[in-house]
Amino acid sequence: MLKRVLLAGAIALVVPQTGFAPQQAEASPEIFGKMEGRWRGKGLVRSNAKGKKESIRCRMSNKMIDDGKKLDIGGSCAVSGFVFSLNGYIEQTGGNRYRASMFRSLASIKQESFGGKRSGNRINFSFNATDRTSKKPIRALIRMNVKSASAYEIQISRTDTESGKIFDVGTLKFAKR
């Protein structure tokens, strides 16, 4: 059940863009520097608007590369006995625009369709996809909020295929390990 949420919702990491030439903005080294290191995360997530919340746990290792314009991400999460990997990156593509590929292992999402914008210590991502079960279109949203150099969280929401309304999938809170 939760596998579906993560496949279709792909934790809409925290919104759409592509192909911008990099600009001289200090946003990424600042925000990515706080996210660098080894992390543990936990939270409650649900696969549909009426679904029961289930516990999710993650271990991540993040590393800044490309002069701080890119954050390499690697790790895994477990929910309901299902373990999946999260490998990829978040990259500043120009000014306050970002793209990510970290959820490509969960769904067939092209990196060009998974992007976002930064506002303060938050990067908001979104993408459109098709629910693998119902085959209906969904929109997923992911909000990454960097609280400090030792804490960040990822809030996930997506379209409910029955009502067409956005619902809160859940929040994962990460702490340095």
Secondary structure as GFF3:
##gff-version 3
##sequence-region A 1 177
A	DSSP	alpha_helix	2	4	.	.	.	ID=ss1
A	DSSP	pi_helix	5	9	.	.	.	ID=ss2
A	DSSP	three_ten_helix	10	12	.	.	.	ID=ss3
A	DSSP	alpha_helix	27	35	.	.	.	ID=ss4
A	DSSP	beta_strand	37	45	.	.	.	ID=ss5
A	DSSP	beta_strand	54	65	.	.	.	ID=ss6
A	DSSP	beta_strand	70	79	.	.	.	ID=ss7
A	DSSP	beta_strand	82	94	.	.	.	ID=ss8
A	DSSP	beta_strand	97	100	.	.	.	ID=ss9
A	DSSP	three_ten_helix	111	113	.	.	.	ID=ss10
A	DSSP	beta_strand	115	119	.	.	.	ID=ss11
A	DSSP	beta_strand	122	130	.	.	.	ID=ss12
A	DSSP	beta_strand	137	148	.	.	.	ID=ss13
A	DSSP	beta_strand	151	159	.	.	.	ID=ss14
A	DSSP	beta_strand	166	176	.	.	.	ID=ss15
###
